[in-house]
Amino acid sequence: LWTFGKLDTLREMAKTGTQVGGAVQQVAKMEMHYQLSRAWWTLVLADELDGIIKQGEKHLNRERKRLDEAQDDDDFDPNSVLQLRLLEADFENRVRTAKRTRAMAEDAVRMAMDEPMTTVVRAKAKGLVPLEFPVMPVEAYEMIAVANRPQLVAQRGGLHVKLQQVRFERNRMWPDILLVGRVAYTYSPTRATGTSVTENPTNPTVSGGGIALRWNIDLFRQIVRIDKAEIAHRRARKQLRGEEQ
């Protein structure tokens, strides 16, 4: 079967489409892993922040007690009480923010692990370890990040599929040529094989060939299909460039 590249183009589209599907699946896995890691580190930081909050409460209580005892002094400044109340209000606001962040992180961990919302979540960590990166220019880090970004990998595959779609639509303008051939031979000492099929229908030697031409002449409509495929390809290419930038 000779089809001027139609089958090869469709095979390439199917293969690339499978790769795009795998990339999209990898995007989902990495996104879930990222969300789970982010929530876990948030809980680790929240645990450390609890210790800081306790120390802050001790300092505020100590300062509040000192000001209460100093109110009868002649050099007592009432502005100190106002400043302390402002600090306490700011401190309470930060404590509420920390508690809300912890609750959101716990919910994120439960959803990522598909656990009930009543499950108790705790993060275990001995300490924060700084990440180590090789010394490279900033441009090199950016190029690596862009090249390995899963969303862009999937988009590049989709762009390749659209390019193959353009080639496929162009190839559809040409005819399909079908070549069929058959060669068979069987040796039989008890039967003559030199006769033709018309004289001897049981002749074990049958060979033949055929050719067929199929051409759907619909050029104007096909040109429109080619234009639409090219427009989709250009749109996807521009979108990919925008995402990379």
C-alpha positions, -999 to 999 in steps of 0.1 A, spaced: 0 0 0 16 32 -12 -2 63 0 23 92 -5 31 94 32 -4 93 46 2 63 68 36 75 79 21 108 89 -8 92 108 16 69 126 38 99 136 8 117 149 -4 88 169 31 82 184 35 119 193 0 120 207 9 91 230 40 111 241 19 142 248 -5 121 269 24 107 289 37 143 294 4 155 306 2 126 330 37 134 342 26 171 347 -3 159 370 21 137 390 47 164 394 20 189 403 7 166 430 42 159 443 49 196 443 17 204 463 24 176 488 61 187 492 50 223 496 24 214 523 49 192 541 75 219 543 49 244 554 41 221 583 78 218 591 81 256 592 49 259 612 63 236 638 94 257 641 72 288 641 53 275 671 85 277 692 91 313 680 55 322 690 60 308 725 91 328 729 73 359 716 45 353 741 70 351 770 86 384 760 52 402 756 40 389 790 73 400 806 70 434 791 33 437 800 41 428 836 70 453 838 47 481 825 20 473 850 45 476 878 59 508 864 26 527 861 31 544 896 65 557 887 69 594 881 89 589 848 63 564 834 55 570 797 19 562 787 31 558 751 49 526 761 15 510 769 2 521 735 33 507 717 29 474 736 -8 471 726 2 477 689 28 451 691 4 426 707 -22 433 680 4 427 653 16 396 671 -19 382 673 -25 389 637 7 370 628 -3 341 650 -37 338 633 -20 339 599 4 311 610 -25 290 623 -45 295 591 -15 286 570 -10 254 590 -46 244 586 -44 250 548 -12 229 546 -28 201 566 -58 201 543 -35 200 512 -17 170 526 -49 151 533 -63 158 498 -30 149 481 -29 116 501 -67 110 496 -72 108 534 -103 119 554 -103 155 566 -103 141 602 -69 125 598 -42 140 621 -13 152 601 22 158 615 55 166 598 86 149 610 119 166 603 152 168 621 161 202 605 161 221 573 189 212 549 199 239 524 199 229 488 231 228 469 233 238 432 263 238 408 277 272 400 264 282 366 253 315 350 217 325 356 209 321 319 220 284 321 195 278 350 168 295 330 174 274 299 174 242 319 142 252 337 124 261 305 136 230 287 125 206 315 92 223 324 66 195 319 39 218 306 62 231 279 73 195 270 36 186 265 30 217 244 60 210 222 46 175 216 12 190 207 29 214 184 45 185 166 11 168 163 -3 199 146 26 200 122 20 164 113 -17 174 108 -7 200 82 14 174 64 -14 149 65 -39 174 50 -14 182 23 -9 145 15 -46 140 12 -46 160 -20 -27 132 -37 -42 99 -49 -38 66 -32 -22 38 -52 -28 3 -42 -4 -24 -54 -14 -60 -48 7 -90 -57 6 -127 -49 30 -155 -58 23 -191 -47 37 -224 -59 31 -259 -47 48 -290 -61 26 -320 -66 39 -351 -84 5 -366 -89 -11 -336 -106 0 -316 -136 6 -280 -128 12 -267 -162 -24 -262 -171 -41 -229 -167 -67 -220 -140 -95 -221 -166 -86 -256 -176 -78 -269 -142 -95 -250 -113 -75 -270 -87 -42 -258 -101 -19 -253 -70 2 -227 -87 -16 -193 -86 2 -160 -92 -11 -126 -100 -10 -89 -94 -32 -59 -95 -31 -21 -92 -58 3 -81 -60 41 -80 -82 61 -56 -83 98 -58 -109 120 -41 -107 151 -62 -120 178 -38 -92 203 -41 -110 234 -29 -123 219 2 -90 203 9 -72 237 5 -95 250 32 -86 221 55 -49 228 49 -54 265 58 -72 256 90 -44 231 100 -18 257 93 -36 283 113 -39 259 143 -2 252 140 8 288 139 -15 296 169 0 267 189 36 278 180 29 314 191 13 302 224 43 280 231 67 309 225 47 331 249 48 304 275 85 300 272 91 337 275 
